[in-house]
Amino acid sequence: MSRGSGLITMRGLAAFTTGALAAVIASRILPPIVAQVAGSAQAAAGRDPFDGLAEDHRIILSLLDRMTSSPDNAVFDRTQLLLRLKRRLSAHAVAEEDVVYPLLHGRAHEEDDTMHLYSEHAEMKMHLFNLEQMPKSDPRWRGIATELRDLIAGHVKQEEEVDFPKLRAVLDQKETAMMSGGVQREKALLL
C-alpha cells in the first residue's frame, strides 16, 4: 500500500481538524466577542443598555400572555411557546446574573435587592421545570404559567422601577459601556 492511498491520510486529518477548529471558533467563540464589542459601542454611542433589558421583559411577558391564554388542547402551541420562553428567559437571566446583579450589588450597594432578584430567578426556573414536565394539556398547566407570569411581572417592576434606575445613577459612561458589552456577550452565549 502506498503512502497516500490509505483511507485517512495525515494531511486529510490535519485539514479536517483545522476546519473543525475554525468552525468552533466561528460558531461559538466569535459571536460573544463580537456581541461584547457591539454592546460596548452602542452604549458609548448613547444607547441605554437598560432599554434592551426592558425590551427583553416585554417579549418575555408577551410570550407568557400567549401561554396563559392558550386553550388546554393547544399542546403544540404551548410546547413551542415554552421553548421560546425558556430560550429568551435563559439568555436574559444569565446576562443579569453574571453582569447586572454583581454591579447592582457592588456599585449600587443593593445587597438585599440583589439576593432577592437572584432568588426570584431560581423560583422562575422551578416554574419552568414544572411546565416542561407537566403534560401541556393538563388543566393545571395554565395556573402554573399564570403564577410564573405574575412572578416575572413583579420582578420586572422591581428591576425597571427601582434597581435599574439606582444602577444607572451610579455607573459612569465607561462602566455603562462595559455593562452593555457584558450583557450582549452573555446573551450571545445562549442565543
Buried (B, 14 or more C-beta within 10 A) or exposed (E): EEEEEEEEEEEEEEEEEEEEEEEEEEEEEEBBEEBBEBBBBBBBEEBBBBEBBBEBBEBBBEBBEBBBEBEBEBBEBBEBBBEBBBEBBBBBBBBBBBBBBBBBBEBBEBEEBBEBBBEBBEBBBEBBEBBEEBEBEBEEBBEBBBBBBEBBBEBBEBBBEEBBEBBBEBBEEEBBBBBBBBBBBBBBBBE
